[in-house]
């Protein structure tokens, strides 16, 4: 009880910021700062400290993969984790007047960011969903496949300007890369059939959704079918964002999101505007209304995502009659 006889306010739980590097984890919660190794013993030691402190929300940055092991360990320990874009964290730091950048400073900034997110009325939108090992393995294969494709394109471009001796070397490398691509494609197909067969079957029933689109959506967009249509569109970067100020009504633009997902949805939508009756009719209706082609394509991308999201949410196969007026 407080002195006035009321009920004492609940003690706020601590939120945590963790700066992740290849070798170390710099963690900050409350007034405490500590460094751990970015390995299994380090994760265990950090989790023990956070449990002792009764931590609420943990915020980490996406660091190109160095955070994955920590993320899985924290989620396995039952902690709520928000994995944020480094740009978001840096913009937050600048807004707070923090211009210096070190591991310890970054950890403190992430702690302060966690305090803000924890009080947000839609906090759940920041929480990173638990990803099973099967999806993590698929994501790793997807990353490797993309690396091989990039190397293949680079070598193929070099072939045009190469002399005879260099061309022989390049063709040898291209042959090796093509074999590696064939091998990883076979591994990906086997993995999809073992662990994501039903989801792949549902996605494959939609004209415009091919093998690469299925692979990318399954590995890079685990939220598909688990969020509402507005949230999923914003996550991919095809939601029109307002740009108003005072009496000025600025044009709506799409911005941000997961570029690798957006790229394959774009290519799939181009095919769908020709062969998918629902998307084709929607696209033609937008053009007839005077919409620019790029605006119409983005709208079709958003509609395609909405349809796929609803199909996975309801576990229902493609039905053009259901979506013709959506």
N, C-alpha and C positions, 0 to 999 in steps of 0.2 A: 504494500500500500504506500502511496505517496503521502506527504504531510497533510494534504487536503482531504485525505480519506479515499481518494480514487485508486483505481488499479494502476500499478506501475507499468510504464510502457515497456514493450518487449525489447530486449537488447538486440540491436542490429547485428546480424551475422557478418563476418568478414568476407570481403570479395578479394580475388587474387588476380594479379597480372603476372604473366610468365613470358619473358623474352627468350626465344628459342634460337640457338645456333647449332652448328654441326656437333660441337663437343659439349656445350654447357647449356644449362637452364638457369636463368636468373629469375628468381621468384620474389614477389613482393606482396605481403598481405599485412594490413594494419600498418604498424611502424617497423615491421620486421622484414629484413631482406636476407636472402641466402642463395648461394650458388650450389647447384647439383650437376652431376654428370648427365649427359643426354644418352643414357643407356638404362637397361633394366634395373640395376641397383639404384641408380639415381632416381628413376621414376618411383620405385618403392619408398625410398627415403622421403621424397617430396610428398607422396600421398599420405604417409604416416604423419608428417607435420601438418598437412592440411586437415586431416581428420581430427587431430588433436586441437586445432584451432577452430573446428566446426565451420569450415569454409562453406560459403554458399555458392557463388558463381566464379568460375575460372575463365579468364579471357587470354587467348593466345593468338598470335599472328600466323597466317599461312606463310610458310617459308619454303615452298617448293618441295616438301616431302619430309624435311627434318622433324616436323612436328607430329607426324603420323603415329609413331610408336607411343609418344606421350599422350596423344589424344585418345587412343584406344585404352591405354592404362587408366587414364582418368575416368573415362566413361565406364570401364569395367569396375572401377571402385565406387560407382554410383554418384560421381560428381557431375554437376551441370557445367558444360563447357561451351563457350562461344568462340569459334574460330573466325577471326575477322580479317578482312582485306588489309594489308599493310598501309595502303593509301588512307583508309578510314582512320587507322590509329595515328598516322602522321598528321592528318588534317585535324584530328582532335587535339594532338599535342600543340600544334600551332595556335589553335583557338584558345588554348590555355596559357599561351605565351612561353611554351617550352620549346626553345630552338636548339638546345644542345641535344646530341644523340650519342648515347653510350648504352651498353647492355643494361646497366642499373637504372639509368634514366628511363629507358624504354619500358622496363618492368614497372616502374612507378606510374608511368603514363597509362599503361594497360590496367593497372590496379584502379586508377581513377576512372578510366573508361568503364571498367567492370562495375564500379559504384553507380554510374549513370545508367548502364544497361539494366542492372538489378532492380532499379526503381521504375523502369519504363513500363507503361501500362501494357505494351505488347512485347514484353520480354521474351516470350516463347519464340518469337520470330528470329531471335538472335541465336538461340540454342542450336548447336550442331547436333544433328540426329545421329544416333548410334549407328555405326556402319559395321555390318558383320564381316568376318574375315574373307568370305567369298567375294564380297564386293570390293574389298581392299585389294585382293589379288587381281580382280578384273581391272581395277583402276591402274594398277601397276603395269599390267600387260598393255593397256591402252596407251599409257605414257611411252612405253618402249616401242609400240607400233608407230606412234606419231614420230618418234625420233628416227626410226628406220625410214619412214616415208620422207622426212626432211632431208636425210642424207642421200637418199636415192634421187630426189629432185636436184640437189646440189651437184652430185656427180654427173647427172644427165646434162645439166646446163654446162658443165665444164667440157663435156665431150665435143661441143660445137667448135671450140677454139683450140682444141688440143692437137699437137702434132702426132705422128704415127706412133712413136714410142709411148707418149703419154696416153694416147687413146687405148692402147692395149691394156695398160694398167687400169684405166677407168672402166673399161668393159669387164675386166676381171672383178673389180670391186662391185660393179652393178650386178653381176651374176651372183656374187655372194649375198648382196643385200636382198635381191629377189628371192633367194632361197630362204634367208632369214624371215622375210615377210610372209612367205608361204608357210613356214613353220609356225610363226606366231599366230597367223590367221587360223591355222588348224587347232592350235591350243585354245584360242579364244572361242572357237565354235564348240569345242568339247566342253569348255568351262560353262558356256551359256546353256548348253544342253543338260549339263549335270545340275546346275544351280538356279538357272533363270529361264527354264524352258517355258513355263506358262506365261511369264511376262513377255518373253520374246515372241511367243505365238500371238498374243494379243496385239502387240505393236506391229507385227508383220502383216496383220490383216488389213492395215490401212494402206491404200495406194499412196505412194510418195515416201513411205518409210522403208528404207532398205537396210542391208546388214550393217553398214557403218553407222547409220543413224541409231539403230537398235543398240549397237555396242556403246556408242557415246552416251545415249540417254541412260542406259543401265549403269554405266560406270561413273559418269560425271554428274548425273542428276538423280540421286537417290530420293530426293524430295518429291519426285513425280508421283502423283496419286495420293500424296499425304498433305498437300497444301491446297488452299483455295485457288481459283483461277487467277485472281489478281496477284497473289503472292508468287505463283509459279512464273507468271509473265514477267514480273519485276526481277525475279531471280535470274532469269535468262537474259534480260535486257531488252525485251520487246514491249514493255509497258510505256505508254506515252506519259511523260512527266510534265507537270504544270510549270509555266514560266511567266507568272503574273506578278505585277507590282502596281499598287494603286489602281488607277483606271486602265492601265495598259494590260491587254490580254495577249501575251506572247504565244508563239506557236508551240505546240506540244512536240517534244522530241524524245526519242528513246536514247538511253545512255547507260553505260556500265553493264553489269551482268557477266555471265560466264561465256566468254568468247568462243570457246571450243564447242559448246553446245549450240550457241547461236549460229555458228557457221554451218553445222550439219543440218539444223532445222531450216536454214535458208535454202540450202541445196534441195532438201526434201520438199520444201514448199514450192520451189520452181517446178519440180516434177508434178506435184499435186495440182498446180494450176492448169495442167494439161490433161491429166488422167484421173484425178479424183473428182467425182461429180459435185460433191459438196463444196470443196475448196474452189473448184473451177467456177461454179455459179456465183459464189461469193466474190471472187476476184473480178469477174466480168461485171457484176452489179456495181462494184466500187468504181471501176473504170468508166462505166456508163454514167455514174454520178459526178464525173469530172475529177476524181482523185488521181494524183500523180502515180505513176507505176510503182515507185519506191514505197510510197505510203500504202498503196494497196498490197504490196508484197509483205510489208511488215504486219499489216492487219491480218493477212492470211497466216503468217507465222504464228501470231498470237492465237488465232482461231484453231490452228493445228495443235498447238500446245494445250489449249483448253480441252480439246477433244481427247487427246491422249491422256491428259490428266484425269478426266472423268472416266475414261475406260479402265485405267488402272485402279482408280478409287473404287469403282463398282465391280471390277473384275468382269467386265462385259466386253464381248468382241465388237468389232466395227459394225455399226448399223447406220447406213446413210439416212434413213428416215428419222432417226433420233436427232441428228445434228443438222438437218437441212435448214432449220429456222433458228439455230442457236447463234 
